[in-house]
Amino acid sequence: SGFLYLDLENWFPMDMTVEFELYDEKMNSLGMLNVNPTTGVKSAILNSSGYPTSASKSTLKIGLERSQIYRLKKTKFLGIKMNVQGNGKMQKLYNNSKLKMNARMQVEYEIRFRN
């Protein structure tokens, strides 16, 4: 078992939730990853004009069971679905709007030695 951690920097002026789906080389779905927290990523910090001045930072934790680690080995493509949650008003997207993502992984395993 293990965990996949995604460190996110959101420069969009909107909150969003993120979903991940694994695909093989023929674009067949291998399943979804369970993301925590399910509340998603908060919007960037905005000035009074609505321009993003700094990113909001968060870490998503994805628990990986043995079957999901096996599917990760077969994965050739990762589908990312972002559901954007605006404030109900028109919002501008500026040239600095982006979602930066870095991944890291922690895997636990057991080794047995024989005498």
C-alpha positions in Angstrom: 0.0 0.0 0.0 1.0 3.6 -0.2 0.1 7.2 -0.9 0.4 9.5 -3.9 0.7 13.2 -2.8 -0.1 16.0 -5.2 1.2 19.4 -4.2 -1.0 22.0 -6.0 -0.6 25.7 -6.5 -3.8 27.3 -7.8 -3.5 30.6 -9.6 -7.1 30.5 -10.9 -9.5 33.0 -9.4 -11.9 30.0 -8.7 -12.1 27.1 -6.3 -12.0 23.7 -8.0 -12.2 20.0 -7.3 -9.9 17.6 -9.1 -10.5 14.0 -10.2 -8.0 11.6 -11.7 -8.6 8.7 -14.0 -6.0 6.2 -15.1 -5.8 5.0 -18.8 -3.8 2.3 -20.5 -2.0 2.7 -23.9 -5.3 2.2 -25.8 -7.1 4.8 -23.7 -9.1 2.2 -21.8 -10.0 3.3 -18.3 -8.2 1.6 -15.5 -10.3 3.3 -12.8 -10.4 6.4 -10.7 -8.1 7.5 -7.9 -9.7 8.5 -4.5 -8.6 12.0 -3.7 -8.6 13.5 -0.2 -9.6 16.1 0.8 -12.7 15.9 -1.4 -13.2 19.6 -0.8 -10.7 20.4 -3.5 -8.4 23.4 -4.0 -9.1 26.9 -3.0 -8.9 29.9 -5.4 -5.8 32.1 -5.7 -5.5 35.1 -3.4 -6.9 38.1 -5.4 -6.5 41.8 -5.2 -9.4 44.2 -5.2 -9.6 44.1 -9.0 -9.8 40.3 -9.0 -6.2 39.8 -10.3 -4.5 36.8 -8.7 -1.5 38.0 -6.6 -0.4 34.7 -5.1 -1.4 31.1 -5.3 -3.3 29.0 -2.8 -1.3 25.9 -1.9 -2.7 22.6 -0.9 -1.8 18.9 -0.9 -4.1 16.2 -2.0 -3.5 12.7 -0.6 -4.5 9.7 -2.7 -4.5 6.3 -0.9 -3.2 3.5 -3.0 -4.1 -0.1 -2.3 -2.2 -3.0 -3.8 -4.7 -3.2 -6.8 -4.3 0.5 -7.5 -0.5 0.3 -7.4 -0.8 -2.6 -10.0 -3.0 -0.3 -12.1 -0.5 2.5 -11.9 2.1 0.2 -13.4 -0.1 -0.3 -16.4 -1.0 3.4 -16.7 0.2 5.3 -19.8 -2.1 8.3 -19.5 -3.6 10.3 -16.6 -6.9 12.1 -17.1 -7.4 15.2 -15.0 -10.9 16.5 -14.6 -11.2 19.9 -12.9 -14.6 21.1 -11.8 -14.5 24.9 -11.4 -16.6 26.6 -8.8 -17.1 30.3 -9.5 -18.8 33.0 -7.5 -21.8 33.4 -9.8 -20.4 36.5 -11.4 -18.3 37.0 -14.5 -14.6 36.3 -13.7 -11.6 37.2 -15.8 -8.8 34.7 -16.5 -5.4 36.4 -16.6 -2.2 35.3 -18.2 -0.9 34.1 -14.9 -3.9 31.7 -14.3 -2.5 28.2 -14.0 -2.6 25.1 -11.8 0.9 23.8 -10.9 1.1 20.2 -9.8 4.0 18.2 -8.3 3.6 14.6 -7.4 5.4 12.5 -4.8 4.8 9.0 -3.6 5.2 7.0 -0.4 5.0 3.2 -0.7 5.1 0.7 2.2 6.2 -2.9 1.6 7.1 -5.9 3.6 10.2 -8.0 3.1 10.6 -11.4 4.7 14.1 -12.9 5.2 14.7 -16.6 5.6 17.6 -18.0 7.6 
